[in-house]
Amino acid sequence: MSSKSMTRRFSWRALCATLLGLTAVLGLMSAPAQADVTTRPVHIWASQVRVRECQSTSCDLATQERLTNVTVQAFCQRWSERVSDGPYYNHYWVEIITPGHRLGWVSAVYVSGGSNDGPVPNVPVETDTSPVYCEYP
């Protein structure tokens, strides 16, 4: 094989390798960003707690499941409609995954560890100025 044809062959291989590498780099750069979907375990202390599609008792049910004395995974919480149950009341709602793998909202009144109108400890809180965003697909 002559040095001229070897140079052409090497140049062609180098060009192909460069293009493949560039394509891979550009492909990674154009990939959509993934949200950090960290969950925290929370305990639902009450009986027959309904899971809603949004943060209000007037919202549709997200599932027919009713939660009783169970630990679920929570994404975040936000201030919304006030819920009262006996001496307990709270405006916070917690976005959870149910044992049946449904995404929905429960009032913080029914989550252990909080106080009246206080957020649930260790669960991120969405506010107008926080980087936390509660809606996950």
N, C-alpha and C positions, 0 to 999 in steps of 0.2 A: 504494500500500500504506500503510495507516495505521501510525502509530508504535506503537500497541498490538499489532498483529499482527506488526510487525517485532521488537518486544521479545520476544514469545512465541517467534518463530522463532529469534532470537538465543539466548534462554535454553535452548531445546531443543537447539540445536547445541552450546552451551557444556556442557550437561549430558552430552550424548553424548560429546563430546571428553574430558571429565573422566573419565567411566566407562571409556572405552577406554584412557586413559592409566593409570588405576588398575589395570585388569585386566592391562595389560602389566607394570607394576611388580610386582604380586603374583605374576604368572606367573614372572618372573625370580627372585623371592625364594624361590619354592617349588621351584625346579629343584634336583635332587640335586647334591651336591658332586662334583667330578671329582678323582680322585687324580692327583697329579703323577707321570706315568709317564715319567720321564727314564731313558734307557738310556745305557750306556757301552760302547764297543767293547772286547772282550777277545779274546785269542788263545788258541785251544786248540792246544797244541804237540804233543800225543800223537797216536797213530794209533788209529782204530776206537773212539773214546770213545762210550760209550752215554749217552743222555739219559734220565733217570728222571722219573717223575711226582712223586716226593718226594725227600727228602734221605737216601736209604739205598740200598745196593746190593740190598736185598731188595724195593724198590719195583718196580712194573711199569714197563716202558719207555714213555716218552711218545711215542716215534716209532721206526720201524725205521731211521731215519737213524743213521749212525755218523760221528762227526766226526773229521776228520784234517787237521791243520795248516790251520785255518780261523779267521777272525775272525768273531765273533758279537756280538750285542748282549746286554748283561747289565743286569738290573734291580737286583739286590741280592744279598746273601749272608747265610747264617745258619750257626751252629754246629750240627753234628749228628754223624752217624756218621763215625768215622775211616776214611780210605781210605789205603792205602799202595801205592806202586809203586816198587820198587827202594829207593833211598835217600830218596825223597820220601814225605812223609805229611802229611795235613791233615784237620782236623775241619770246615773250612768247605765249604759247598756254595753254588754260584752259580746263581741263576735266570736262564735265558737264553731267547732266541728263536733257534731253529735256522735254517739257510739255507732249510729247507722251511717256515718260518713256524710251527713248533710251539713251544709254551711247555714248558719242562722244567728239570731240574736236572742239573748236572755237578759232580763233585768238584773243588774248587780245586786239587787235586794236578795236574790236567791243564791249568790255566790259567797262562799265562806271567806272570812278574812277582812272584809271591808267594814266601813262604819257608815252611819247614816249620811247620805249625800257625799260620801268619799269614794274615790276610785278604788278598784280592786288592786291590792298590792301586787307588784311585779308584772303587771300587764300594761303594755304601752297605751298611752292616752292620746287620742287625736284631739288637737286643738287647732285654732286658726293659725297659730305660729309654729306648731310642731311639724317635724318631718314625717310623722306617722300618718299613714293613710289606711283606713280600715277596710275598704272594699277589695277583697281578693276574689279572683275567679274561682 
